[in-house]
Amino acid sequence: MSTTVVAIDGPAGAGKSSVAALLARRLGFTHVNTGSLYRAVALAVRRAGAAIDPVEPAFLDTLRITFEGNRLLLDGRDPGEALRSAACAADASLVAKQPAVRSFLLPVQREIAASQWIVMEGRDIGTVVFPDALVKIFLTASSLVRAQRRMAQGEVPPGATLDEVRREIERRDLQDSTRAAAPLKAAPDAVTVDNSDLSLEETVETIAAIVEAKRSKEG
């Protein structure tokens, strides 16, 4: 495995995607959103009318998920906005807990970092996918702040209230942190960044300083 990785883990709604994208742009690295990988699997399952819990290993063998720069391709095509729907997010949480799906996606993730610097975000990047990542960040925020962000982004069911979204986030936290396969947790050597009171730009600045200090130390 490569050490040319900045791993950003954390719970849903902590801003990992936005932070990772801006951080990668600032550092000149490639950004990889691993959540999109699980969404891609879920989308493919639904489109095929196949079983989603559990996903059959034989079905996984038919999928081809690749990256073209920062763009995910599912069987050679960009799935676009379909990956960002609330329904796809809910399905992704179902497939993400399955060991067979995680095993299928592990080499996909590692291959991306084989020859380039990357910022990769998810929930087990620093603990499972790249345990020797150069920098490991555990990005978090309060459930209320994360719910407010989800509402602002429109990634909630129509008519959902803030309290309902907050409770769903807390349910997802519990599910992700207690699942048998690669549970959500901070790596022992990760730096925890709580951005409840930080802007997106301040969060990026904070993590960029950590990365640059580490790279300077490594020489």
BELBEL-V990238 format. One record per residue. RES is the residue in one letter. NEAR is the number of other C-alpha atoms within 10 Angstrom. Layout:
res	near
RES	NEAR
RES	NEAR
This chain:
res	near
M	13
S	17
T	16
T	20
V	25
V	28
A	29
I	30
D	27
G	25
P	25
A	23
G	22
A	25
G	20
K	24
S	21
S	13
V	22
A	26
A	20
L	20
L	24
A	20
R	13
R	12
L	14
G	12
F	21
T	20
H	22
V	26
N	21
T	20
G	20
S	19
L	26
Y	24
R	25
A	27
V	27
A	28
L	22
A	19
V	21
R	14
R	9
A	10
G	9
A	14
A	12
I	18
D	12
P	14
V	18
E	14
P	11
A	8
F	14
L	16
D	9
T	8
L	16
R	14
I	16
T	18
F	17
E	10
G	10
N	12
R	16
L	21
L	17
L	19
D	14
G	13
R	12
D	15
P	16
G	11
E	7
A	13
L	21
R	14
S	14
A	15
A	16
C	20
A	20
A	13
D	20
A	22
S	17
L	18
V	21
A	23
K	21
Q	18
P	14
A	16
V	21
R	17
S	11
F	14
L	19
L	14
P	11
V	16
Q	21
R	13
E	14
I	18
A	20
A	14
S	9
Q	12
W	19
I	23
V	26
M	31
E	27
G	23
R	27
D	23
I	29
G	29
T	22
V	14
V	21
F	24
P	19
D	19
A	22
L	17
V	25
K	29
I	25
F	27
L	27
T	21
A	20
S	16
S	22
L	18
V	17
R	23
A	27
Q	17
R	16
R	20
M	17
A	10
Q	10
G	13
E	17
V	19
P	12
P	8
G	7
A	10
T	13
L	16
D	13
E	13
V	21
R	20
R	14
E	14
I	20
E	19
R	11
R	16
D	17
L	14
Q	16
D	21
S	15
T	14
R	13
A	11
A	18
A	20
P	18
L	22
K	18
A	21
A	18
P	9
D	14
A	19
V	16
T	17
V	18
D	15
N	20
S	17
D	11
L	13
S	10
L	15
E	12
E	13
T	21
V	21
E	16
T	15
I	23
A	18
A	11
I	15
V	19
E	13
A	13
K	13
R	13
S	8
K	8
E	8
G	6
